[in-house]
Structure formats: structure tokens, C-alpha cells
Amino acid sequence: MPHTLLLAEPRGFCAGVVRAIDVLDRVLDREAAPIYAFHEIVHNRYVVDSFRQRGTIFVDTIDQVPDGARIVFSAHGVSPAVVEQARAKQLRVIDATCPLVTKVHLETRKAAKDGFDVLLVGHEGHDEVEGTKGEAPERTRVVDSVSDVERLDDTGRPVFVVTQTTLSVDDTAATIDAIRARHPQAQIRNDICYATTNRQAAVRAIAQRADLVIVVGSSNSSNSVRLREVAAGTGTPAYRVDGIEEIDPAWYEGVGVVGLTAGASVPDELLDPIIDDLRARGVTRVEPVVVATETIEFRMPDELELPVITP
Ligand code: SF4
């Protein structure tokens, strides 16, 4: 049975998720429910359920929101069309988009304005990709793999490449190599964020030493799903779970060293019962495996820097 637990560092919340959760938290503290949120504030079932219990209504279209209501845009960002729909309904918007996602929006908008075709490396249908693509829908094509690149028509226009922030570092490098081979003049921005990069490096480090890796994170969390893939890519069995209730104790049979990490939208408290359970099963050594130290913080939106005024 397990005797050693390797804890990936960094793991769990990134600066963009901390900011988005703080935004919604402050709005709920200041204003009467319901507060609307466009898309899940972050892709984590536990976080979303706890906000739902406090009076947040999560919507996927603006027409689900009453005129004039308060709405928070999620960390993944929204397209200009959504901003326009919100304006038309006079919604009171607070934007919790991660600043690193906003940067990709600005790059996309400018590239299209400058006459480029934009190739957006990312997963079609993901909230972030939909928002970024919406900056220049007629000029942006989403590619997810080398084979997608091989199928692209050539428009004759110059090519500008941006990426989703939460992709696999290795898979994206292969896709970008394929783009570069077809379009040697392409201007390339690799927008995979610091948090994604660090968490993938950390999970690889623990997976190389562990007999089993557990990744905590929801199935719709791109970065959590990528963490499991990176771990499994080392040859070590790896599972993604939303929490301890999804762990099958049979996974621990014949396993000496367990690796544990969490996606960027996962509260660390979801790991505590897993660690306690492993100690109860015989783990006596808990070792943090540190590959990077993160100090990044994002400031709150201006509206929320103001002091609370109680009537
Ligand atoms: Fe921002 Fe990266 Fe966190 Fe996404 S994973 S919210 S891009 S810091």
C-alpha cells in the first residue's frame, strides 16, 4: 500500500482564478441575490455549486438575464457580441476575465485589423476559444492538432497565430511547428499561460517518480484534463477526479508512491481529504515537489476597488 505522497507545486488556484472568485464573492457580499454569471465563473463543479447556493444564477446566453440585472463575466472571457448584447439589455457588468485571456483577445483583434488571418490553436467550443474567436470571427480559424493544420485552405493572407491559455505545452509545440512548416512567415504568439506551464512541469516531475498520479479537477476544466494527459504521457497511470468520492481505492493496490496535483480552478481544500485518507492507508512521507514559485497577482476590476457603502 502507499507509503509516500508527492505533492506537485505549484498546483491548484492560479492568479486569474483567484481574481474571478474574489470578484463574484465581493459582488455577492455587496448586493442582493440573484447575481448572474455568464458561464461558469471557473470550470470547477465545487466552486460553481457553492456560488449557486449563495444566489448566483449561471447562464450561457444573455437573453436568460432580466434587463438591468448585475452580471459577472467569467474568467474565460466573452466575445464582443456578448458585450454588445449585455449593453443592449442595460446589464450592470463586472468583467472577471483573466487579464492573460484579455491579452489574447487584444492580439486577435489587432491582427485581424492589420489584415492577418488568425489561427487560434485551441479546443473548439471551449468558453475561452469562443470568446477569443468572437473578436474577429470572419478572420479566425480554430485548429486543435497537426491534422487540423494540414486540412487548412490557404487564403493567401498573412497568418497570425494565437493560442488558448490552457493547452498542453507539448501538443501545442507540435501544432505550431506544423503551422510554421506551412506558413514560414507566420507571426506566432504562444499564449499558454504561466500557470498552465508550471502545473504541467510539476505534474510531469511527480509522475516520473510516482506509481500513480491523481489529478483533482472537473471534466470541463481544460487545464485539469491536460494535467492528467501529461502525467499519463510519462507512462504512469493517471486519473482525474472531481474529489475523493471518485477515487477507487483499488487504484492504490500495489502502489508505493502516489502523486497528487490539482487544476488551476481547484480549491486546495478538495485535496485535504485525499491526503488524510492516504495517511490513514499508511503514507508516512509527504513530499512537496517544487518546480516553480508563483508570485503573480492581478488587481481587481476598478468597480470593486471602491469601498463598500452601506445605506
Ligand atoms: Fe488566467 Fe492562466 Fe489562470 Fe486561465 S489558467 S485564469 S489564463 S492564469
Boltz pocket constraint, residues with backbone or C-beta under 6 A from the ligand:
constraints:
  - pocket:
      binder: B
      contacts: [[A, 14], [A, 15], [A, 16], [A, 17], [A, 75], [A, 98], [A, 99], [A, 100], [A, 101], [A, 165], [A, 166], [A, 193], [A, 194], [A, 195], [A, 196], [A, 223], [A, 264]]
      max_distance: 6.0
